[in-house]
Amino acid sequence: MVVLRKTIYSESDPGENQTISEVFILVGFSNLNKLQILLFLVLLVTYLVALMGNLLVILLIKLNPSLHTPMYFFLVNLSFLDICYTSSVVPQLLVHLLVEQKTINIAGCAAQMYIIIIMGLMECCLQAAMAYDRYVAICHPLHYRTIMSGWACAQLAGASWTIDISVEVAQTTWIFSLPFCGSSRIHHFFCNIPQVVKMGRMDTSKNKIMVLSVSVLFIMGPFLLITLLSYMCIISTILKLQSEEGRHKSFSTYSSHLMVVTLFFGMTLFAYLRPKSISTPESDQMISLVITVAAPVLNPTIYSLRNKEVKGAFRNTVKKSIFSHN
């Protein structure tokens, strides 16, 4: 259980405890003034599109037995993660764009951070699992059903959830056990780890090293696993195929995932591991906004528009619904 501190220390007198209201102030996009209404409308539409797109993917896969394969099992998990991830941030942001008091209590801040990070870490591991699935399908097609059995997929998903929850419980507990000092203003639109860690009274350099270590382990680790192992083996296998039609068919089976992985890891790595010299509060917020809102929209769009099986399942579902209604 996360231990929440309700006191901060005065910067003028470190030995004097000050009881504060149990809230943080999320500065967010306050500087936009009247443009906040326009941003509200854009985010609302985008959020609804993300929800409908991911729910549609989950529904299609559930209703079509032909899509009950390992790849689509992981895709259902990815859509569920996207829904949870964007829903942990966007609804509160929409409210804050309409009100003057942009506050969040400490318990809510800890819960939000927990959900955001565990979903982010889980997506890293899930992308690695999907890359492994494509590797087995292309490089070892004769053993695909044996290697990627239902039990194996459940083990991969279960291991990812167990590791991510354990890491995030430890990290969130550690962050919110720190004594906070100074202003309770968070220069972001949600409880972002770097912003909250800056408020800690202890040596922030050590705190940042720990956060960076987790980022490298769970972001760079899966990224290297995907690029150096899975994709290199996949590309090598495809290039060895003599038939041009065979190469095109094999490439099409993993091109959608390659595109999603490139976008996700590219944005995430740039957000958390870019040099301080090009980092500003405004740029941090814009990058986080793209990851939080745009990525959950792009994932179902890419997988649906570039996937013949998903489009075929959609047409069949619509036809069955029409015939059933008639």
Secondary structure, DSSP 8 states (H G I E B T S, - for coil): ------EEE-SS-TT-EEE--SEEEE-TTGGGTTHHHHHHHHHHHHHHHHHHHHHHHHHHHHH-GGG-SHHHHHHHHHHHHHHHHHHTTHHHHHHHTT-S--EEEHHHHHHHHHHHHHHHHHHHHHHHHHHHHHHHHHH-GGGHHHHT-HHHHHHHHHHHHHHHHHHHHHHHHHHHTS-EES--EESSSS--HHHHHHTBSS-HHHHHHHHHHHHIIIIIHHHHIIIIIIIHHHHHHHHH-S-HHHHHHHHHHHHHHHHHHHHHHHHHHHHHHS-GGG--HHHHHHHHHIIIIIHHHHHHHHHHHT-HHHHHHHHHHHHHHHHHH-
